[in-house]
Amino acid sequence: MESPIVNITALVAAASTISL
């Protein structure tokens, strides 16, 4: 697995997309 930062970034990006 990649670094935790990558997972967090992906999660935030997904959340932002859903919010929009």
mmCIF file as Biopython writes it, N, C-alpha, C and O atoms, coordinates in Angstrom:
data_model
#
loop_
_atom_site.group_PDB
_atom_site.id
_atom_site.type_symbol
_atom_site.label_atom_id
_atom_site.label_alt_id
_atom_site.label_comp_id
_atom_site.label_asym_id
_atom_site.label_entity_id
_atom_site.label_seq_id
_atom_site.pdbx_PDB_ins_code
_atom_site.Cartn_x
_atom_site.Cartn_y
_atom_site.Cartn_z
_atom_site.occupancy
_atom_site.B_iso_or_equiv
_atom_site.auth_seq_id
_atom_site.auth_asym_id
_atom_site.pdbx_PDB_model_num
ATOM 1  N N  . MET A ? 1  ? 0.846   -1.207 0.000  1.0 0.0 1  A 1 
ATOM 2  C CA . MET A ? 1  ? 0.000   0.000  0.000  1.0 0.0 1  A 1 
ATOM 3  C C  . MET A ? 1  ? 0.876   1.250  0.000  1.0 0.0 1  A 1 
ATOM 4  O O  . MET A ? 1  ? 2.018   1.235  0.460  1.0 0.0 1  A 1 
ATOM 5  N N  . GLU A ? 2  ? 0.305   2.333  -0.532 1.0 0.0 2  A 1 
ATOM 6  C CA . GLU A ? 2  ? 1.062   3.581  -0.558 1.0 0.0 2  A 1 
ATOM 7  C C  . GLU A ? 2  ? 1.083   4.223  0.833  1.0 0.0 2  A 1 
ATOM 8  O O  . GLU A ? 2  ? 0.525   3.679  1.786  1.0 0.0 2  A 1 
ATOM 9  N N  . SER A ? 3  ? 1.722   5.369  0.934  1.0 0.0 3  A 1 
ATOM 10 C CA . SER A ? 3  ? 1.792   6.054  2.231  1.0 0.0 3  A 1 
ATOM 11 C C  . SER A ? 3  ? 0.390   6.482  2.663  1.0 0.0 3  A 1 
ATOM 12 O O  . SER A ? 3  ? -0.471  6.734  1.820  1.0 0.0 3  A 1 
ATOM 13 N N  . PRO A ? 4  ? 0.162   6.563  3.972  1.0 0.0 4  A 1 
ATOM 14 C CA . PRO A ? 4  ? -1.161  6.974  4.492  1.0 0.0 4  A 1 
ATOM 15 C C  . PRO A ? 4  ? -1.617  8.294  3.887  1.0 0.0 4  A 1 
ATOM 16 O O  . PRO A ? 4  ? -2.812  8.516  3.690  1.0 0.0 4  A 1 
ATOM 17 N N  . ILE A ? 5  ? -0.647  9.177  3.592  1.0 0.0 5  A 1 
ATOM 18 C CA . ILE A ? 5  ? -0.989  10.485 3.026  1.0 0.0 5  A 1 
ATOM 19 C C  . ILE A ? 5  ? -1.744  10.310 1.715  1.0 0.0 5  A 1 
ATOM 20 O O  . ILE A ? 5  ? -2.692  11.043 1.436  1.0 0.0 5  A 1 
ATOM 21 N N  . VAL A ? 6  ? -1.323  9.341  0.914  1.0 0.0 6  A 1 
ATOM 22 C CA . VAL A ? 6  ? -1.973  9.100  -0.379 1.0 0.0 6  A 1 
ATOM 23 C C  . VAL A ? 6  ? -3.420  8.684  -0.156 1.0 0.0 6  A 1 
ATOM 24 O O  . VAL A ? 6  ? -4.320  9.137  -0.862 1.0 0.0 6  A 1 
ATOM 25 N N  . ASN A ? 7  ? -3.636  7.822  0.828  1.0 0.0 7  A 1 
ATOM 26 C CA . ASN A ? 7  ? -5.005  7.360  1.108  1.0 0.0 7  A 1 
ATOM 27 C C  . ASN A ? 7  ? -5.867  8.522  1.576  1.0 0.0 7  A 1 
ATOM 28 O O  . ASN A ? 7  ? -7.015  8.661  1.154  1.0 0.0 7  A 1 
ATOM 29 N N  . ILE A ? 8  ? -5.313  9.353  2.448  1.0 0.0 8  A 1 
ATOM 30 C CA . ILE A ? 8  ? -6.069  10.503 2.961  1.0 0.0 8  A 1 
ATOM 31 C C  . ILE A ? 8  ? -6.411  11.459 1.824  1.0 0.0 8  A 1 
ATOM 32 O O  . ILE A ? 8  ? -7.536  11.947 1.724  1.0 0.0 8  A 1 
ATOM 33 N N  . THR A ? 9  ? -5.422  11.720 0.969  1.0 0.0 9  A 1 
ATOM 34 C CA . THR A ? 9  ? -5.648  12.630 -0.159 1.0 0.0 9  A 1 
ATOM 35 C C  . THR A ? 9  ? -6.750  12.108 -1.059 1.0 0.0 9  A 1 
ATOM 36 O O  . THR A ? 9  ? -7.617  12.867 -1.493 1.0 0.0 9  A 1 
ATOM 37 N N  . ALA A ? 10 ? -6.719  10.806 -1.342 1.0 0.0 10 A 1 
ATOM 38 C CA . ALA A ? 10 ? -7.734  10.200 -2.202 1.0 0.0 10 A 1 
ATOM 39 C C  . ALA A ? 10 ? -9.101  10.298 -1.531 1.0 0.0 10 A 1 
ATOM 40 O O  . ALA A ? 10 ? -10.107 10.571 -2.187 1.0 0.0 10 A 1 
ATOM 41 N N  . LEU A ? 11 ? -9.127  10.073 -0.215 1.0 0.0 11 A 1 
ATOM 42 C CA . LEU A ? 11 ? -10.393 10.130 0.512  1.0 0.0 11 A 1 
ATOM 43 C C  . LEU A ? 11 ? -10.964 11.541 0.469  1.0 0.0 11 A 1 
ATOM 44 O O  . LEU A ? 11 ? -12.156 11.726 0.224  1.0 0.0 11 A 1 
ATOM 45 N N  . VAL A ? 12 ? -10.116 12.530 0.705  1.0 0.0 12 A 1 
ATOM 46 C CA . VAL A ? 12 ? -10.561 13.935 0.671  1.0 0.0 12 A 1 
ATOM 47 C C  . VAL A ? 12 ? -11.059 14.298 -0.719 1.0 0.0 12 A 1 
ATOM 48 O O  . VAL A ? 12 ? -12.084 14.964 -0.865 1.0 0.0 12 A 1 
ATOM 49 N N  . ALA A ? 13 ? -10.329 13.858 -1.741 1.0 0.0 13 A 1 
ATOM 50 C CA . ALA A ? 13 ? -10.724 14.158 -3.115 1.0 0.0 13 A 1 
ATOM 51 C C  . ALA A ? 13 ? -12.089 13.552 -3.408 1.0 0.0 13 A 1 
ATOM 52 O O  . ALA A ? 13 ? -12.933 14.196 -4.030 1.0 0.0 13 A 1 
ATOM 53 N N  . ALA A ? 14 ? -12.308 12.326 -2.966 1.0 0.0 14 A 1 
ATOM 54 C CA . ALA A ? 14 ? -13.589 11.667 -3.192 1.0 0.0 14 A 1 
ATOM 55 C C  . ALA A ? 14 ? -14.693 12.412 -2.446 1.0 0.0 14 A 1 
ATOM 56 O O  . ALA A ? 14 ? -15.774 12.631 -2.993 1.0 0.0 14 A 1 
ATOM 57 N N  . ALA A ? 15 ? -14.426 12.798 -1.212 1.0 0.0 15 A 1 
ATOM 58 C CA . ALA A ? 15 ? -15.426 13.517 -0.415 1.0 0.0 15 A 1 
ATOM 59 C C  . ALA A ? 15 ? -15.758 14.847 -1.079 1.0 0.0 15 A 1 
ATOM 60 O O  . ALA A ? 15 ? -16.923 15.241 -1.148 1.0 0.0 15 A 1 
ATOM 61 N N  . SER A ? 16 ? -14.737 15.533 -1.566 1.0 0.0 16 A 1 
ATOM 62 C CA . SER A ? 16 ? -14.957 16.830 -2.217 1.0 0.0 16 A 1 
ATOM 63 C C  . SER A ? 16 ? -15.821 16.648 -3.460 1.0 0.0 16 A 1 
ATOM 64 O O  . SER A ? 16 ? -16.736 17.432 -3.709 1.0 0.0 16 A 1 
ATOM 65 N N  . THR A ? 17 ? -15.525 15.613 -4.233 1.0 0.0 17 A 1 
ATOM 66 C CA . THR A ? 17 ? -16.294 15.359 -5.455 1.0 0.0 17 A 1 
ATOM 67 C C  . THR A ? 17 ? -17.755 15.069 -5.115 1.0 0.0 17 A 1 
ATOM 68 O O  . THR A ? 17 ? -18.667 15.556 -5.783 1.0 0.0 17 A 1 
ATOM 69 N N  . ILE A ? 18 ? -17.964 14.269 -4.068 1.0 0.0 18 A 1 
ATOM 70 C CA . ILE A ? 18 ? -19.342 13.928 -3.677 1.0 0.0 18 A 1 
ATOM 71 C C  . ILE A ? 18 ? -20.063 15.189 -3.192 1.0 0.0 18 A 1 
ATOM 72 O O  . ILE A ? 18 ? -21.237 15.403 -3.496 1.0 0.0 18 A 1 
ATOM 73 N N  . SER A ? 19 ? -19.338 16.020 -2.430 1.0 0.0 19 A 1 
ATOM 74 C CA . SER A ? 19 ? -19.944 17.247 -1.905 1.0 0.0 19 A 1 
ATOM 75 C C  . SER A ? 19 ? -20.385 18.145 -3.055 1.0 0.0 19 A 1 
ATOM 76 O O  . SER A ? 19 ? -21.472 18.721 -3.029 1.0 0.0 19 A 1 
ATOM 77 N N  . LEU A ? 20 ? -19.529 18.255 -4.059 1.0 0.0 20 A 1 
ATOM 78 C CA . LEU A ? 20 ? -19.872 19.103 -5.199 1.0 0.0 20 A 1 
ATOM 79 C C  . LEU A ? 20 ? -20.984 18.424 -5.996 1.0 0.0 20 A 1 
ATOM 80 O O  . LEU A ? 20 ? -21.436 18.962 -7.007 1.0 0.0 20 A 1 
#
